[in-house]
Amino acid sequence: MTLTTRKFDALIVGAGGAGLRAALQLSNAEARVAVVSKVFPTRSHTVAAQGGVNAALANVLPDSWHWHMFDTVKGSDYLGDQDAIEYMCRAAPKVVYELEHFGVPFSRLEEGNIYQRAFGGQSQHFGKEQAARTCAAADRTGHAILHSLYQQNLRAQTHFFDEYFAIDLIKDETGHVLGVVAFDILSGEPIVIEAKTTLIATGGAGQIFRTNTNALSNTGDGMAMALRAGVPLEDMEFVQFHPTGIAGRGMLITEGARGEGGFLINDQGERFMERYAPNAKDLASRDVVSRAIAIEVREGRGCGRNKDHTLLDLRHLGADTIMKKLPGIREVSMTFLGVDPIEAPIPVFPTCHYSMGGIPTNRDGQVVVPVKDTPEDPVPGLYAAGEAACVSVHGANRLGGNSLLDILVFGRAAANHILDFLKDNRQHRPLHQESVDQALARLARWDRKGEGEAVEPLRRELRKVMEDHCGVFRTAEVMQEGVTRLHELRERIDNAVIRDHSRTFNTARVEAMELENLMDCAMATIVSALGREESRGAHSRMDFTDRDDERWLRHSLYSLQDDAMDYKPVRTQPVTVESFPPKERVY
Ligand SMILES: Cc1cc2nc3c(=O)[nH]c(=O)nc-3n(C[C@H](O)[C@H](O)[C@H](O)COP(=O)(O)OP(=O)(O)OC[C@H]3O[C@@H](n4cnc5c(N)ncnc54)[C@H](O)[C@@H]3O)c2cc1C
């Protein structure tokens, strides 16, 4: 069988907001660009983003990029790299106005400016009054952005490989990344896509937890591909649990619902956030609100027959506001719970939402590998952006509205750096057959027939292990047990088979390889969490309850080889302004 080979200047794996923003920048500069996506581009997870994208436009209340920067550093529990945060917050207004020109139908204020709502952790004057910084297209902002970017890419003639699954990176013996081996999910045919540069934009790994807000496709494929190529993953212990997932189901009720004035209550009807965050109340940072809900339930003040959730009350907003500003939320609540928020409060509980950690990059989207005693070295030809990457602008806790911003700012920045790289690297490097063969072997391994456990129950078990052993509150003992169980599962996954060799065979192969990727991401998360002996942002240790800046103001790095942990310093110096030194985080 001859193997199909295609060549491009730039290859982008992932057609979410990060991938499409990067592709557009490259196509508009007349680079030959291909985008590979395992789902049809407009079904990428970005489509589900509800509340909006942050930018200090000051359309509703006074605002400045510097206040935005302060909030992001504080929200990150001081683990975010301040040079990258400064860059992102400064660039925010520009990328939002670009979106407006690409055709994103933002909601409008009466005088015609872009509507902005309040989100958690936002402030004016460095921590004083609440700000309103989140630019919204009702509660369907991601949908509006993704469709506009896709249409712009069609116009710019970006080449799409729709419903192709990227298996692994191709890397030569000098460390240059040369593209990927993928396969066409429809026909099952493998393909080699060679490129002078490869950008991983494959999104997060939320599916490692049983209850989550993520698309089924968020299986951390790009992160696992990087691990297998010898790149460690950064800060994987920091997983955001969103406070208001629909109880027992996980679907998201946007923070925008609290931004519009909704509040949380316990079984006594008490607005309990007033006790945990006297100033910001329901709009405190997400880690703070999630912990507060978990404590209310643990201390017996939960609602419902099993007292296992709290309630989000929107009734006082009135039917008009709910139908105009939060129509999608009302629909989700009515569809999945049969609860109309105009008439009754919505049962909510924290649910896994976002991966703060990922593939380590610099501000230009270059994947960087820390080398002892030397500056971080870029992996030649390899870039990452979006939720798959760790720049790191979110540190230990991401603020709502900052992820859509991250994917746009750093998707664009990576593309600009790729254009520079292409000027100096005009030729394709020779293909490395050994690396291609390794990826093909990974695909072929799932054609094996015979006895063995099936994929789906193993996937369910993995997600349950992570939920039970690495959730909102963590201890060494419970996590250690989780690591042992994951090691056992890894062996069972190695011996698993695809039972159903019928018509759905290719999608079964996708699910099998996703399971391997989930396994690597889950292991990275729990091993990193076990290593960090402090509580910071979303990482809450019951056996190490305080933040410990002396020992732990540093990024973690997990490598696949022997599950080894390493650490690197936080970049605390911004470029043009003074650093925000660590302080106690009070909302
Ligand atoms: C319900 C929900 C609401 C949210 N609301 C907001 C919000 O209001 N504001 C905000 O800032 N953030 C929000 N977020 C977070 C934000 O939406 C995501 O972090 C962001 O959209 C991720 O974009 P991305 O481009 O990195 O990845 P994604 O949009 O997840 O795209 C990943 C792409 O990679 C492709 N891919 C993955 N693996 C492979 C593979 N092996 N081969 C080929 N292709 C592959 C997929 O097909 C897809 O095209 C929300 C998240 C959720 C879950």
The ligand as an SDF file (V2000), in Angstrom:
LIG
                    3D

 53 58  0  0  0  0  0  0  0  0999 V2000
  -19.2070   24.9060   28.3340 C   0  0  0  0  0  0  0  0  0  0  0  0
  -18.0200   25.8140   28.2790 C   0  0  0  0  0  0  0  0  0  0  0  0
  -18.1870   27.1930   28.2310 C   0  0  0  0  0  0  0  0  0  0  0  0
  -17.0670   28.0290   28.1610 C   0  0  0  0  0  0  0  0  0  0  0  0
  -17.2760   29.3880   28.1240 N   0  0  0  0  0  0  0  0  0  0  0  0
  -16.1870   30.2100   28.0540 C   0  0  0  0  0  0  0  0  0  0  0  0
  -16.3540   31.6240   28.0140 C   0  0  0  0  0  0  0  0  0  0  0  0
  -17.4710   32.1440   28.0230 O   0  0  0  0  0  0  0  0  0  0  0  0
  -15.2480   32.3900   27.9460 N   0  0  0  0  0  0  0  0  0  0  0  0
  -13.9820   31.8750   27.9220 C   0  0  0  0  0  0  0  0  0  0  0  0
  -13.0260   32.6270   27.8650 O   0  0  0  0  0  0  0  0  0  0  0  0
  -13.8050   30.5350   27.9360 N   0  0  0  0  0  0  0  0  0  0  0  0
  -14.8630   29.6950   27.9980 C   0  0  0  0  0  0  0  0  0  0  0  0
  -14.6740   28.3390   28.0240 N   0  0  0  0  0  0  0  0  0  0  0  0
  -13.3310   27.7940   27.7530 C   0  0  0  0  0  0  0  0  0  0  0  0
  -13.0370   27.8890   26.2570 C   0  0  0  0  0  0  0  0  0  0  0  0
  -14.2060   27.6700   25.5180 O   0  0  0  0  0  0  0  0  0  0  0  0
  -11.9970   26.8490   25.8010 C   0  0  0  0  0  0  0  0  0  0  0  0
  -10.9040   26.8540   26.6670 O   0  0  0  0  0  0  0  0  0  0  0  0
  -11.5060   27.1880   24.3930 C   0  0  0  0  0  0  0  0  0  0  0  0
  -12.5950   27.3470   23.5100 O   0  0  0  0  0  0  0  0  0  0  0  0
  -10.5400   26.1300   23.8570 C   0  0  0  0  0  0  0  0  0  0  0  0
  -10.2450   26.4250   22.5170 O   0  0  0  0  0  0  0  0  0  0  0  0
   -9.1090   25.6460   21.7140 P   0  0  0  0  0  0  0  0  0  0  0  0
   -9.0440   26.2790   20.3690 O   0  0  0  0  0  0  0  0  0  0  0  0
   -7.8800   25.6050   22.5310 O   0  0  0  0  0  0  0  0  0  0  0  0
   -9.6290   24.1530   21.6100 O   0  0  0  0  0  0  0  0  0  0  0  0
  -11.0130   23.4980   21.1220 P   0  0  0  0  0  0  0  0  0  0  0  0
  -12.0470   24.5020   20.7800 O   0  0  0  0  0  0  0  0  0  0  0  0
  -11.3330   22.4770   22.1560 O   0  0  0  0  0  0  0  0  0  0  0  0
  -10.6250   22.7820   19.7750 O   0  0  0  0  0  0  0  0  0  0  0  0
   -9.8060   21.6470   19.7380 C   0  0  0  0  0  0  0  0  0  0  0  0
   -9.6690   21.1960   18.3000 C   0  0  0  0  0  0  0  0  0  0  0  0
   -8.6900   20.1580   18.2310 O   0  0  0  0  0  0  0  0  0  0  0  0
   -9.1640   19.1090   17.4140 C   0  0  0  0  0  0  0  0  0  0  0  0
   -8.4910   17.8800   17.8250 N   0  0  0  0  0  0  0  0  0  0  0  0
   -8.2860   17.4000   19.0790 C   0  0  0  0  0  0  0  0  0  0  0  0
   -7.5990   16.2490   19.0370 N   0  0  0  0  0  0  0  0  0  0  0  0
   -7.3560   15.9760   17.7300 C   0  0  0  0  0  0  0  0  0  0  0  0
   -6.6980   14.9350   17.0440 C   0  0  0  0  0  0  0  0  0  0  0  0
   -6.1380   13.9030   17.6700 N   0  0  0  0  0  0  0  0  0  0  0  0
   -6.6630   14.9800   15.7000 N   0  0  0  0  0  0  0  0  0  0  0  0
   -7.2400   15.9970   15.0130 C   0  0  0  0  0  0  0  0  0  0  0  0
   -7.8680   17.0140   15.6240 N   0  0  0  0  0  0  0  0  0  0  0  0
   -7.9240   17.0130   16.9580 C   0  0  0  0  0  0  0  0  0  0  0  0
  -10.6680   19.1130   17.6190 C   0  0  0  0  0  0  0  0  0  0  0  0
  -11.3130   18.4830   16.5390 O   0  0  0  0  0  0  0  0  0  0  0  0
  -10.9270   20.6210   17.6710 C   0  0  0  0  0  0  0  0  0  0  0  0
  -11.0450   21.1150   16.3640 O   0  0  0  0  0  0  0  0  0  0  0  0
  -15.7750   27.4850   28.1270 C   0  0  0  0  0  0  0  0  0  0  0  0
  -15.6190   26.1170   28.2060 C   0  0  0  0  0  0  0  0  0  0  0  0
  -16.7180   25.2900   28.3070 C   0  0  0  0  0  0  0  0  0  0  0  0
  -16.4920   23.8300   28.4760 C   0  0  0  0  0  0  0  0  0  0  0  0
  1  2  1  0
  2  3  1  0
  2 52  2  0
  3  4  2  0
  4  5  1  0
  4 50  1  0
  5  6  2  0
  6  7  1  0
  6 13  1  0
  7  8  2  0
  7  9  1  0
  9 10  1  0
 10 11  2  0
 10 12  1  0
 12 13  2  0
 13 14  1  0
 14 15  1  0
 14 50  1  0
 15 16  1  0
 16 17  1  0
 16 18  1  0
 18 19  1  0
 18 20  1  0
 20 21  1  0
 20 22  1  0
 22 23  1  0
 23 24  1  0
 24 25  2  0
 24 26  1  0
 24 27  1  0
 27 28  1  0
 28 29  2  0
 28 30  1  0
 28 31  1  0
 31 32  1  0
 32 33  1  0
 33 34  1  0
 33 48  1  0
 34 35  1  0
 35 36  1  0
 35 46  1  0
 36 37  1  0
 36 45  1  0
 37 38  2  0
 38 39  1  0
 39 40  1  0
 39 45  2  0
 40 41  1  0
 40 42  2  0
 42 43  1  0
 43 44  2  0
 44 45  1  0
 46 47  1  0
 46 48  1  0
 48 49  1  0
 50 51  2  0
 51 52  1  0
 52 53  1  0
M  END
$$$$
